């Protein structure tokens, strides 16, 4: 991260660490002007509770917040003209009581980085320990000098727990110090009830429209000089535990705060309090050292399978580990709750879950953490009753899932890019099938996947139509590219629908009892088979190149030369009415189909279509770069693939979109894994078989990753030197793995690695992007920060 002045009255002497660290993201000097951004970058979460990386003392701050997954409020949606089917209310993530506040007073002076003299200030997000460490040395305005060390953890295996280890010592002389540890009520919730106990207590609030009870229980372990005083007091909006001591040189006052947080329906609030008390008591008994060691062990187990090692690019190495760490946090403990687009790092997108989870996050989870992928599937399956009801409301069959949601209720008021984006149904079915292919989980296939695939397949029968030639079309829909809405025969949608229909046929045959329970008939299966075989994929009538949708290549091109760099994102400066009628793509659409439905295209199709849409795609969505990286690598544009891999990985560390302050881009961070593993590594996982076509871009010395597949763990290591590139495949655990290397099939046995040469490619002319949207220019404008 970059180093800059504090921006306040306190001048920092913090060191600029210079070199990028492979296992940490470090802020070597405090930049007060960037606190909103660093609060997102330094956020900690276990998937149930998330705390932004705000300073312990609460000020200065950017947009601090603490969130509980599934804790939401209902907000009315209003329209100038209401029409049937518009959602009337939306769900929105709300901030819950803040458990992180720890204020320090040295004599009568409050520790504030903007006052006095800040000699040192450093914060470190440790990607192996899973903690946020802060170290500071400060002289107060009246001349008292102290050292502060605080470490924060949100244990991944203890849902709803937050712990802080806060230590203060004096420098040069004895001082009176006071640590005030607080839990502060949320301004977004109602009816605060604050109760004190000996060294802690509870804070309870409730939501209004969603009728949820939210609670935080806190206790402390305080150590210090023999005369240390500890007491707890309350105000109308906070619970404060105060520890006061006179510190001699060499003495330390240590306050360990442990907070258990959660929510439940109002009728279950007493049970909630009992559960939180059990969680809190267990954590206090175990102590800080145990919690920290447990967190490190969880991260060690995760990195054993998830780590992607990059040789020759230190910044990319750090960035991909940062990305994987935050995806882990977002997906942890997601048993009955979705994976929001921002995780629990901020309020962007109101805390909603989109199709991003299925298309970008689950492919990574399938191969590095399949248990979390299974939980994401269970959450979608639990939404089926609401999805069936939504389908009935829209006059469709089966189930129609919401475009954006927290609990299963549709919360998108803009239907052209919401309700009309029906590809979401096929995305969910595709993710479910890919999970089974990757894991071989037949129980999930029978109990979860068959339901999801059959019910979404039924939607296409009603949505589509057959023409006089027997071709199957889907009209008036919106594909992934939200700058092209309500089009006919979006290629991505049609091909995903085709896969959805064929998967329904397969699963109905494999699990006839489950199919019978769903009311599947032989006639319905015959319809699915016929329609899948008849799916129409549009092409340009002059060149035969695959087209994003019917007639797309005949529309007038967007005038990129007349568009200034300040006018991106285009939707912020031009009406959708203009965008929808032009050839311009917000994000990869047909290119995503090239990746997910590769058998529908020849190699010549892929290269031609990729290059055509490169000139039209402005990447106003963070979801685009990783897909473009994967396909660029496949068709031979390795240098361009490298640029897009960096864009996906650096989207938040370098704040490439200027929106990191709202929370991290979880799908893009998961996409960084895809860019390296599916891009450089060429991994494909269709139909239960792994295949690889690795090839490194120029300048990269090596790549190593592991993938879990049907009970085995396979390591792929690619090395480049003066003699060329070689790939080595090693089974780390489990049974033999059947796979292929650039089309050559082989089997890898445990303790019997296989090594292959990687043929060199002839360089291709680099395709052009819209003016100013070359990924090299985008990164240069954003600036390179550490």
C-alpha positions as a printed Julia matrix, in Angstrom:
786×3 Matrix{Float64}:
   0.0     0.0     0.0
   1.14    3.49   -0.65
   2.79    5.72    1.89
   1.66    9.26    2.38
   1.46   11.86    5.12
  -1.1    11.47    7.85
  -3.16   14.33    6.52
  -3.72   15.57   10.07
  -1.99   17.48   12.85
   0.13   14.5    13.89
   3.17   14.03   11.67
   4.17   10.38   11.22
   7.73    9.16   11.11
   6.49    5.78    9.85
   8.82    3.84    7.61
   8.21    3.06    3.95
   8.82   -0.67    3.78
   9.47   -0.6     0.04
   9.43   -4.27   -0.96
   6.11   -6.04   -1.43
   5.53   -8.76    1.15
   4.26  -12.12   -0.1
   2.16  -12.93    2.99
   1.05   -9.55    4.28
  -0.43   -6.24    3.25
   1.25   -3.54    5.25
   0.5     0.16    5.69
   3.86    1.62    6.59
   2.58    5.11    7.18
  -0.92    6.28    8.03
  -2.83    8.14    5.32
  -5.9     9.66    6.97
  -7.31   10.7     3.6
  -7.48    7.04    2.51
  -9.22    5.59    5.57
 -12.39    4.61    3.71
 -10.3     2.51    1.36
  -8.09    0.93    4.01
 -11.14    0.12    6.13
 -12.24   -2.15    3.29
  -8.8    -3.61    2.64
  -8.25   -4.38    6.34
 -11.73   -5.76    7.0
 -11.95   -9.03    8.92
 -14.82  -11.49    8.69
 -15.83  -15.06    9.4
 -18.77  -14.98    7.0
 -21.19  -14.33    9.88
 -19.77  -11.11   11.31
 -17.59   -8.59    9.52
 -15.74   -5.58   10.91
 -14.18   -2.92    8.74
 -10.56   -2.05    9.38
 -11.16    1.17   11.28
  -8.73    2.57   13.85
  -9.29    1.25   17.36
 -10.11    4.67   18.81
 -12.83    5.27   16.22
 -11.53    8.64   14.98
 -10.42    9.72   12.51
 -12.46    7.38   10.39
 -13.82    6.88    6.91
 -16.96    4.74    6.92
 -16.58    2.36    9.86
 -19.05   -0.46   10.23
 -19.8    -3.88   11.66
 -22.19   -6.21    9.85
 -23.9    -9.52   10.48
 -24.67  -11.7     7.5
 -28.43  -11.81    7.07
 -29.11   -8.88    9.39
 -31.09   -6.55    7.17
 -33.85   -4.0     7.05
 -36.7    -3.62    4.58
 -36.89   -0.4     2.58
 -39.79    0.64    0.38
 -39.14    0.86   -3.36
 -40.99    3.66   -5.09
 -41.49    4.18   -8.83
 -42.77    7.12  -10.88
 -45.03    4.57  -12.56
 -45.59    1.23  -10.86
 -46.19   -1.85  -12.97
 -47.13   -5.41  -12.16
 -44.25   -7.53  -10.92
 -42.1    -4.69   -9.62
 -40.79   -5.48   -6.12
 -42.35   -3.17   -3.54
 -39.65   -3.5    -0.89
 -35.94   -4.14   -0.91
 -33.64   -5.76    1.59
 -30.65   -3.78    2.76
 -27.7    -4.73    4.95
 -27.59   -2.65    8.14
 -24.77   -1.79   10.5
 -25.01   -3.52   13.87
 -23.44   -2.51   17.22
 -19.72   -1.77   16.83
 -17.55   -3.99   19.06
 -14.16   -2.62   18.01
 -13.89    0.72   19.85
 -10.95    0.97   22.27
  -9.98    4.47   23.37
  -6.73    5.3    25.15
  -6.2     8.23   27.5
  -2.71    9.19   28.67
  -3.3    11.48   31.58
  -6.0    13.82   30.32
  -5.05   13.46   26.65
  -6.9    11.15   24.31
  -4.74    9.15   21.88
  -5.47   10.68   18.48
  -3.17   10.34   15.47
  -4.05   13.9    14.46
  -2.65   15.45   17.62
   0.66   15.39   19.38
   3.48   13.64   17.54
   3.07   10.28   15.83
   6.54    8.71   15.74
   5.47    5.38   14.25
   2.28    3.93   12.9
   2.02    0.63   11.08
  -0.86   -1.7    10.3
  -0.43   -5.2     8.9
  -3.03   -7.56    7.49
  -1.35  -10.91    8.08
  -2.63  -13.35    5.47
  -1.28  -16.41    7.29
  -2.24  -15.45   10.84
  -5.62  -14.04    9.75
  -5.27  -10.98   11.99
  -4.97   -7.2    11.7
  -2.0    -5.92   13.71
  -1.43   -2.27   14.58
   1.68   -0.81   16.2
   2.12    2.86   17.08
   4.31    5.14   19.14
   2.89    8.53   20.07
   3.72   11.55   22.19
   0.7    13.38   23.56
   0.43   17.17   23.36
   1.58   17.39   27.0
   4.7    15.3    26.35
   3.74   11.76   27.46
   5.11    9.06   25.16
   3.47    5.63   24.82
   3.63    2.53   22.67
   0.4     0.88   21.54
   0.04   -2.59   20.09
  -3.38   -3.94   19.13
  -4.32   -7.08   17.26
  -7.78   -7.93   15.98
  -9.14  -11.31   14.99
 -12.49  -12.6    13.74
 -12.05  -16.36   14.2
 -13.07  -18.29   11.11
 -14.24  -21.33   13.06
 -16.14  -19.46   15.79
 -19.14  -17.85   14.09
 -19.96  -14.36   15.34
 -16.89  -13.88   17.53
 -14.64  -10.8    17.52
 -11.56  -10.45   19.73
  -9.08   -7.6    20.29
  -5.77   -7.75   22.15
  -4.9    -4.18   23.18
  -1.61   -3.37   24.92
  -0.12   -0.06   26.03
   3.23    0.73   27.65
   5.03    3.97   28.46
   8.29    5.25   27.02
  10.68    7.19   29.23
   8.64    7.67   32.39
   5.67    6.68   34.55
   2.23    7.66   33.29
  -1.42    7.34   34.22
  -3.2     5.5    31.41
  -6.82    4.57   30.91
  -8.21    2.15   28.33
 -11.92    2.46   27.54
 -13.26   -0.56   25.66
 -16.76   -0.05   24.31
 -19.57   -1.63   22.35
 -21.51    1.14   20.63
 -25.16    0.87   19.57
 -26.01    1.18   15.89
 -27.77    4.3    14.65
 -29.53    2.11   12.05
 -31.24   -0.11   14.63
 -33.9     0.59   17.24
 -34.71    0.21   20.94
 -31.22   -0.12   22.45
 -30.96   -2.03   25.71
 -27.55   -1.74   27.39
 -26.78   -3.86   30.46
 -23.52   -4.08   32.43
 -21.76   -6.97   34.17
 -18.49   -7.03   36.09
 -16.16   -6.63   33.08
 -18.61   -6.45   30.25
 -22.3    -6.9    29.55
 -24.66   -6.85   26.62
 -26.07   -4.54   23.97
 -29.37   -5.46   22.35
 -31.25   -3.78   19.51
 -33.84   -4.67   16.92
 -34.68   -3.96   13.31
 -38.04   -2.53   12.37
 -39.48   -3.97    9.16
 -37.56   -7.25    9.24
 -38.24   -7.82   12.98
 -34.83   -9.15   13.91
 -33.22   -9.17   17.34
 -29.52   -8.22   17.28
 -27.27   -8.73   20.28
 -23.63   -8.32   21.27
 -22.24   -9.81   24.48
 -18.81   -8.65   25.66
 -16.34   -9.56   28.37
 -12.72   -8.67   29.09
  -9.53  -10.16   30.45
  -7.4    -7.36   31.95
  -3.81   -7.71   33.16
  -1.52   -4.98   34.44
   0.05   -3.59   37.61
  -1.37   -4.74   40.93
  -3.34   -1.53   41.43
  -5.12   -1.72   38.03
  -8.75   -0.66   38.37
 -11.5    -2.14   36.2
 -15.16   -1.2    36.08
 -18.03   -1.14   33.57
 -20.51    1.63   32.98
 -23.37    2.27   30.57
 -24.85    5.17   28.68
 -27.93    5.24   26.5
 -25.99    4.11   23.45
 -22.89    2.26   24.67
 -21.37   -0.18   27.11
 -17.91    0.83   28.33
 -15.39   -1.19   30.32
 -12.64    1.0    31.8
  -9.2    -0.23   32.83
  -7.01    2.35   34.63
  -3.44    1.98   35.85
  -0.23    3.88   36.57
   2.45    2.38   34.37
   6.12    2.47   35.3
   8.75    1.96   32.59
   8.7    -1.7    31.55
   5.09   -2.24   32.67
   2.2    -2.94   30.33
  -1.57   -2.67   30.57
  -3.23   -5.38   28.49
  -6.94   -5.51   27.72
  -8.3    -8.49   25.81
 -11.83   -7.87   24.58
 -14.0   -10.76   23.4
 -17.4   -10.14   21.8
 -20.03  -12.64   20.64
 -22.55  -11.25   18.15
 -25.58  -12.55   16.31
 -29.18  -12.06   15.29
 -32.39  -14.04   15.38
 -36.1   -13.47   14.95
 -37.65  -11.58   17.82
 -39.4   -14.72   19.05
 -36.04  -16.48   19.35
 -34.15  -13.67   21.08
 -33.76  -15.44   24.43
 -32.29  -18.5    22.73
 -29.95  -16.15   20.84
 -28.64  -14.69   24.1
 -28.01  -18.14   25.53
 -26.1   -19.21   22.42
 -23.98  -16.06   22.46
 -23.19  -16.51   26.13
 -22.0   -20.06   25.45
 -19.81  -18.83   22.59
 -18.39  -15.99   24.67
 -17.64  -18.11   27.74
 -15.81  -20.72   25.66
 -13.64  -18.05   24.02
 -12.79  -16.46   27.36
 -11.8   -19.8    28.82
  -9.54  -20.53   25.86
  -7.92  -17.1    25.89
  -6.34  -14.89   23.25
  -3.31  -17.07   22.56
  -5.52  -20.08   21.86
  -7.81  -18.07   19.58
  -4.82  -16.73   17.64
  -3.24  -20.19   17.31
  -6.55  -21.68   16.2
  -6.92  -18.98   13.55
  -3.41  -19.66   12.26
  -4.19  -23.39   12.05
  -7.34  -22.71   10.02
  -5.36  -20.52    7.63
  -2.59  -23.12    7.37
  -5.15  -25.73    6.31
  -6.69  -23.34    3.79
  -3.39  -22.31    2.21
  -2.3   -25.93    1.88
  -4.82  -26.32   -0.95
  -5.59  -22.75   -1.98
  -2.22  -21.08   -2.33
  -1.16  -20.0    -5.8
   2.58  -19.44   -5.98
   3.82  -16.97   -8.56
   7.54  -16.7    -9.34
   8.84  -13.55  -10.96
   6.06  -11.12  -10.04
   6.09  -10.07   -6.39
   3.14   -7.71   -6.66
   0.93  -10.32   -8.29
   1.99  -12.87   -5.66
   0.87  -10.61   -2.84
  -2.31   -9.6    -4.66
  -3.53  -13.11   -5.39
  -3.03  -14.16   -1.77
  -4.85  -11.05   -0.6
  -7.66  -11.97   -3.0
  -7.89  -15.57   -1.81
  -7.86  -14.49    1.84
 -10.85  -12.22    1.37
 -12.8   -14.8    -0.63
 -12.16  -17.23    2.23
 -13.56  -14.7     4.7
 -16.62  -14.04    2.55
 -17.43  -17.71    2.06
 -16.77  -18.93    5.61
 -19.71  -20.0     7.77
 -22.2   -19.43    4.91
 -24.38  -22.35    5.98
 -27.69  -20.53    5.76
 -26.66  -17.18    4.29
 -25.43  -16.11    0.89
 -22.05  -14.73   -0.18
 -22.66  -11.01   -0.81
 -20.94   -9.26   -3.7
 -18.92   -7.24   -1.16
 -18.71   -9.96    1.45
 -19.01   -8.21    4.82
 -16.41   -5.57    3.97
 -18.82   -2.72    3.24
 -22.35   -1.73    2.3
 -21.85   -1.65   -1.47
 -24.78   -3.22   -3.34
 -26.71   -3.1    -0.04
 -25.21   -6.42    1.01
 -26.92   -8.34   -1.81
 -25.89  -11.61   -3.41
 -25.91  -11.76   -7.22
 -25.0   -14.27   -9.94
 -21.37  -13.42   -9.16
 -21.34  -16.15   -6.53
 -22.15  -18.97   -8.93
 -20.04  -17.88  -11.9
 -16.95  -16.45  -10.23
 -16.73  -17.55   -6.6
 -17.97  -21.15   -6.69
 -15.51  -22.37   -9.38
 -12.71  -21.41   -7.03
 -14.41  -22.93   -3.98
 -15.08  -26.17   -5.85
 -11.36  -26.78   -6.19
  -9.83  -25.25   -3.07
 -12.61  -25.43   -0.48
 -15.5   -27.63   -1.71
 -17.15  -27.67    1.71
 -17.87  -23.95    1.35
 -19.18  -24.49   -2.19
 -21.63  -27.05   -0.8
 -22.89  -24.53    1.75
 -23.43  -21.95   -0.99
 -25.51  -24.53   -2.86
 -27.58  -25.28    0.23
 -28.34  -21.6     0.6
 -29.62  -21.38   -2.98
 -31.63  -24.54   -2.47
 -33.25  -23.03    0.63
 -34.44  -20.15   -1.58
 -36.42  -22.46   -3.89
 -39.85  -21.76   -2.32
 -39.4   -18.01   -2.89
 -38.04  -18.65   -6.39
 -41.06  -20.8    -7.26
 -43.36  -18.06   -6.03
 -41.5   -15.46   -8.11
 -41.85  -17.67  -11.2
 -45.6   -17.89  -10.66
 -45.78  -14.11  -10.25
 -43.99  -13.64  -13.57
 -46.08  -16.23  -15.38
 -43.23  -18.7   -15.68
 -42.8   -22.33  -14.73
 -40.43  -23.86  -12.19
 -38.29  -21.4   -10.25
 -36.98  -17.93  -11.05
 -34.28  -16.7    -8.69
 -33.93  -13.03   -7.7
 -31.32  -10.89   -9.38
 -30.2    -9.38   -6.07
 -31.24  -10.54   -2.63
 -30.36  -11.31    0.97
 -33.08  -13.8     1.9
 -34.63  -14.77   -1.45
 -36.8   -11.71   -2.01
 -36.19   -9.81   -5.25
 -34.6    -6.47   -4.37
 -33.85   -5.14   -7.85
 -36.14   -2.35   -8.97
 -34.57   -1.96  -12.41
 -36.07   -4.87  -14.32
 -34.23   -4.55  -17.7
 -30.94   -5.4   -15.96
 -32.59   -7.44  -13.19
 -35.64   -9.54  -13.87
 -34.77   -9.76  -17.58
 -31.32  -11.15  -16.76
 -32.74  -14.66  -16.64
 -29.35  -16.21  -17.29
 -29.06  -16.21  -13.48
 -31.25  -19.33  -13.36
 -28.92  -21.22  -15.69
 -25.88  -19.85  -13.85
 -27.14  -21.41  -10.64
 -27.82  -24.72  -12.38
 -24.38  -24.67  -14.0
 -22.65  -23.99  -10.69
 -24.55  -26.84   -9.06
 -23.55  -29.28  -11.8
 -19.92  -28.14  -11.74
 -19.82  -28.72   -7.99
 -20.87  -32.34   -8.49
 -18.36  -32.8   -11.31
 -15.56  -31.46   -9.13
 -16.44  -33.36   -5.97
 -18.39  -36.46   -7.0
 -20.86  -35.62   -4.21
 -23.77  -37.88   -5.19
 -25.8   -37.02   -2.08
 -25.77  -33.35   -3.06
 -26.54  -34.31   -6.66
 -29.66  -36.14   -5.56
 -30.85  -33.9    -2.71
 -29.87  -30.4    -3.88
 -28.69  -30.26   -7.46
 -31.55  -32.17   -9.07
 -34.09  -29.79   -7.53
 -32.2   -26.69   -8.66
 -31.54  -27.95  -12.18
 -35.03  -29.31  -12.85
 -36.85  -26.24  -11.56
 -34.66  -23.83  -13.53
 -34.94  -25.96  -16.68
 -38.71  -25.59  -16.53
 -38.33  -21.84  -16.84
 -36.74  -22.06  -20.3
 -39.66  -24.0   -21.75
 -41.9   -21.01  -21.07
 -39.33  -18.3   -21.77
 -38.32  -19.62  -25.18
 -40.01  -20.28  -28.5
 -39.49  -22.56  -31.49
 -39.53  -21.09  -34.98
 -40.76  -22.67  -38.21
 -37.37  -24.32  -38.73
 -37.46  -25.89  -35.28
 -34.81  -23.6   -33.79
 -35.16  -22.6   -30.13
 -34.95  -18.88  -29.32
 -35.1   -16.83  -26.12
 -36.29  -13.29  -26.81
 -36.25  -10.06  -24.82
 -33.6   -10.91  -22.23
 -30.46   -9.31  -20.82
 -27.16  -11.15  -20.82
 -24.16  -10.48  -18.6
 -23.44   -7.3   -20.6
 -25.74   -4.76  -18.98
 -25.13   -2.24  -21.76
 -27.24   -4.45  -24.04
 -30.68   -5.07  -22.54
 -33.83   -6.83  -23.76
 -32.15   -8.46  -26.73
 -33.14  -11.57  -28.67
 -31.01  -14.71  -28.53
 -28.25  -13.57  -26.23
 -25.66  -16.25  -27.01
 -24.53  -16.65  -23.42
 -28.09  -17.03  -22.15
 -29.04  -19.5   -24.88
 -25.99  -21.68  -24.36
 -26.36  -21.69  -20.59
 -30.04  -22.58  -21.04
 -28.98  -25.44  -23.29
 -26.64  -26.76  -20.61
 -29.39  -26.34  -18.02
 -31.86  -28.39  -20.09
 -29.34  -31.16  -20.8
 -28.37  -31.36  -17.14
 -32.05  -31.73  -16.21
 -32.38  -34.64  -18.61
 -29.3   -36.29  -17.12
 -30.3   -35.83  -13.49
 -33.88  -36.93  -14.02
 -32.49  -40.16  -15.46
 -29.95  -40.67  -12.68
 -32.37  -39.95   -9.83
 -35.82  -41.11  -10.96
 -37.29  -41.07   -7.46
 -36.3   -37.46   -6.98
 -37.6   -36.6   -10.43
 -40.92  -38.28   -9.61
 -41.17  -36.21   -6.43
 -40.71  -33.08   -8.55
 -43.44  -34.2   -10.95
 -41.13  -34.76  -13.92
 -42.83  -36.66  -16.75
 -41.37  -38.49  -19.78
 -43.0   -35.87  -21.99
 -41.23  -33.09  -20.1
 -37.87  -34.82  -20.47
 -38.52  -35.22  -24.2
 -39.25  -31.48  -24.46
 -36.02  -30.62  -22.67
 -34.04  -32.85  -25.0
 -35.63  -31.42  -28.15
 -35.23  -27.79  -27.1
 -31.63  -28.23  -25.98
 -30.7   -29.68  -29.35
 -32.45  -26.82  -31.14
 -30.87  -23.85  -29.31
 -29.95  -21.07  -31.72
 -26.58  -19.3   -31.4
 -26.46  -16.09  -33.49
 -23.63  -15.23  -35.85
 -22.68  -12.22  -37.91
 -24.32  -12.74  -41.33
 -21.31  -11.43  -43.24
 -18.37  -13.04  -41.43
 -19.94  -15.96  -39.58
 -18.27  -14.86  -36.34
 -20.37  -15.66  -33.23
 -22.43  -12.67  -32.18
 -23.36  -11.56  -28.68
 -27.03  -11.51  -29.65
 -29.17  -11.47  -32.76
 -28.35   -8.38  -34.83
 -25.67   -7.15  -32.41
 -23.02   -6.72  -35.11
 -25.38   -4.62  -37.24
 -25.91   -1.92  -34.62
 -24.03    1.35  -34.8
 -20.75    1.32  -32.89
 -20.27    3.52  -29.89
 -18.14    6.57  -30.69
 -15.17    5.78  -28.47
 -13.03    8.51  -30.0
 -15.53   11.14  -28.86
 -15.72    9.67  -25.36
 -13.35   11.19  -22.82
 -11.61    9.17  -20.15
 -13.61   11.07  -17.53
 -16.85    9.69  -19.0
 -16.21    6.16  -17.76
 -18.12    4.31  -16.44
 -20.42    5.11  -19.36
 -23.62    4.47  -17.4
 -22.68    7.37  -15.1
 -22.56    9.81  -18.01
 -24.88    8.51  -20.74
 -28.48    7.27  -20.69
 -29.12    3.58  -21.09
 -31.31    4.53  -24.04
 -28.11    5.46  -25.9
 -26.05    2.54  -24.65
 -28.63   -0.12  -25.47
 -28.72    0.9   -29.15
 -24.97    0.78  -29.77
 -22.2    -1.77  -30.08
 -20.52   -1.35  -26.72
 -20.07   -3.93  -23.98
 -19.91   -3.17  -20.29
 -18.26   -6.51  -19.61
 -17.42   -9.87  -21.06
 -20.63  -11.52  -22.32
 -20.04  -13.66  -25.4
 -16.47  -14.02  -24.14
 -17.84  -15.57  -20.94
 -19.75  -18.05  -23.08
 -16.5   -18.92  -24.88
 -15.12  -19.92  -21.48
 -18.1   -21.68  -19.88
 -19.51  -23.36  -23.01
 -16.32  -24.08  -24.99
 -17.71  -27.03  -26.96
 -20.09  -24.68  -28.79
 -17.22  -22.95  -30.6
 -14.27  -23.9   -32.77
 -10.8   -22.55  -31.93
 -11.16  -20.19  -34.89
 -14.52  -18.99  -33.56
 -13.01  -18.27  -30.18
 -10.13  -16.19  -31.43
 -12.24  -14.23  -33.9
 -15.02  -13.54  -31.39
 -12.57  -12.62  -28.64
 -10.73  -10.14  -30.83
 -13.96   -8.62  -32.15
 -15.34   -7.96  -28.68
 -12.02   -6.68  -27.34
 -12.6    -3.58  -29.43
 -16.04   -3.07  -27.86
 -15.6    -4.01  -24.2
 -14.98   -1.09  -21.83
 -14.83   -3.15  -18.59
 -17.11   -0.87  -16.61
 -17.73   -3.98  -14.51
 -15.1    -5.5   -12.25
 -16.31   -8.94  -13.39
 -14.85   -8.56  -16.86
 -11.06   -8.67  -16.54
 -10.73  -12.2   -15.16
 -12.85  -13.69  -17.94
 -10.94  -11.81  -20.58
  -7.7   -13.06  -19.01
  -8.8   -16.68  -19.26
  -9.93  -16.5   -22.87
  -7.01  -14.32  -23.95
  -4.64  -16.99  -22.67
  -6.57  -19.74  -24.41
  -6.53  -18.09  -27.83
  -2.85  -17.15  -27.61
  -2.76  -13.53  -26.38
  -0.6   -14.23  -23.35
   0.63  -10.68  -22.82
  -2.94   -9.42  -22.78
  -3.94  -12.24  -20.44
  -1.23  -11.08  -18.05
  -2.56   -7.53  -18.12
  -6.09   -8.7   -17.34
  -4.9   -11.04  -14.58
  -3.23   -8.08  -12.92
  -6.36   -5.97  -13.28
  -8.52   -8.62  -11.62
  -6.04   -9.17   -8.8
  -5.3    -5.48   -8.17
  -8.87   -4.19   -8.4
  -8.93   -3.32   -4.7
  -5.29   -3.18   -3.63
  -4.74   -0.52   -6.29
  -8.34    0.74   -6.14
  -8.55    0.55   -9.93
 -12.24    1.41   -9.96
 -12.18    4.08   -7.26
 -14.86    2.2    -5.32
 -12.94    0.11   -2.84
 -14.24    2.39   -0.1
 -17.68    0.74   -0.52
 -16.28   -2.74    0.08
 -14.16   -5.24   -1.79
 -15.05   -6.82   -5.13
 -15.29  -10.44   -3.98
 -16.12  -11.91   -7.39
 -13.22  -10.11   -9.06
 -10.91  -11.35   -6.3
 -12.11  -14.89   -6.91
 -11.65  -14.16  -10.61
  -7.95  -13.53   -9.94
  -7.68  -17.22   -9.05
  -9.47  -18.11  -12.29
  -7.19  -15.82  -14.29
  -4.12  -17.67  -13.03
  -5.43  -21.22  -12.74
  -7.76  -21.33  -15.74
  -5.79  -18.69  -17.67
  -2.06  -19.37  -17.21
  -2.75  -22.92  -16.0
  -5.35  -23.64  -18.68
  -7.43  -25.72  -16.24
 -10.88  -26.85  -17.39
 -13.23  -29.03  -15.38
 -16.1   -29.96  -17.7
 -18.02  -33.23  -17.27
 -16.05  -34.38  -14.24
 -12.68  -34.44  -16.0
  -9.76  -32.14  -15.36
  -7.78  -30.86  -18.33
  -4.81  -28.49  -18.46
  -3.14  -26.4   -21.13
  -0.59  -24.36  -19.15
   1.48  -21.62  -20.68
   3.2   -18.74  -18.9
   3.38  -15.2   -20.25
   6.76  -13.68  -20.92
   8.56  -12.55  -17.78
   6.89  -15.01  -15.42
   9.29  -17.64  -14.1
   6.86  -20.07  -12.54
   3.36  -20.86  -11.37
   2.26  -23.5    -8.87
  -1.25  -24.28   -7.7
  -3.25  -27.15   -6.27
  -6.71  -28.31   -7.16
  -8.94  -30.68   -5.23
 -10.8   -33.11   -7.42
 -13.06  -35.96   -6.32
 -11.14  -36.7    -3.13
  -7.66  -36.18   -4.58
  -5.39  -33.15   -4.54
  -3.36  -32.49   -7.68
  -0.48  -30.01   -7.79
   0.41  -28.33  -11.08
   3.79  -26.64  -11.35
   4.86  -24.74  -14.47
   8.43  -23.5   -14.85
  10.04  -21.29  -17.47
  13.75  -20.91  -18.18
  16.04  -20.36  -21.14
  15.23  -23.79  -22.53
  11.46  -23.32  -22.57
   8.54  -24.22  -20.32
   7.67  -27.48  -18.58
   4.69  -28.57  -16.52
   4.83  -31.14  -13.72
   1.72  -32.82  -12.33
   1.86  -34.38   -8.85
  -0.84  -36.09   -6.81
  -0.36  -34.7    -3.29
  -3.05  -36.82   -1.66
  -5.78  -39.24   -2.64
  -6.03  -41.62   -5.55
  -4.87  -41.39   -9.18
  -6.08  -38.47  -11.29
  -6.9   -38.85  -14.97
  -6.27  -35.63  -16.84
  -4.66  -34.2   -19.97
  -1.88  -31.82  -20.95
  -2.61  -29.79  -24.08
  -4.87  -32.59  -25.28
  -2.58  -35.5   -24.37
  -4.37  -37.73  -21.86
  -2.51  -39.36  -18.99
  -2.91  -40.56  -15.4
  -1.01  -39.26  -12.37
  -0.47  -41.65   -9.47
   0.45  -40.78   -5.92
   4.22  -40.27   -5.6
   4.66  -40.59   -9.37
   4.79  -37.08  -10.9
   4.5   -36.58  -14.65
   6.37  -33.84  -16.51
   5.63  -32.49  -20.01
   7.1   -29.83  -22.24
   5.0   -26.82  -23.14
   5.23  -25.92  -26.8
   6.08  -22.31  -27.6
   3.52  -20.12  -29.33
   4.03  -17.77  -32.2
   3.23  -14.25  -30.95
   0.0   -12.73  -32.22
  -0.74   -9.07  -32.96
  -2.23   -7.55  -29.83
  -5.95   -6.75  -30.28
  -7.03   -3.21  -29.53
  -9.41   -1.99  -26.85
 -11.65    1.09  -26.88
  -9.65    4.3   -26.57
  -8.22    4.64  -23.1
  -9.37    1.18  -21.97
  -6.18   -0.74  -22.64
  -5.54   -2.45  -19.28
  -2.0    -1.04  -19.2
  -3.41    2.49  -19.41
  -6.06    1.78  -16.77
  -3.44    0.62  -14.29
  -1.12    3.5   -15.09
  -3.87    6.03  -14.39
  -4.82    4.35  -11.13
  -1.21    4.38   -9.98
   0.74    1.54   -8.45
   0.42    1.28   -4.68
   1.5    -1.3    -2.17
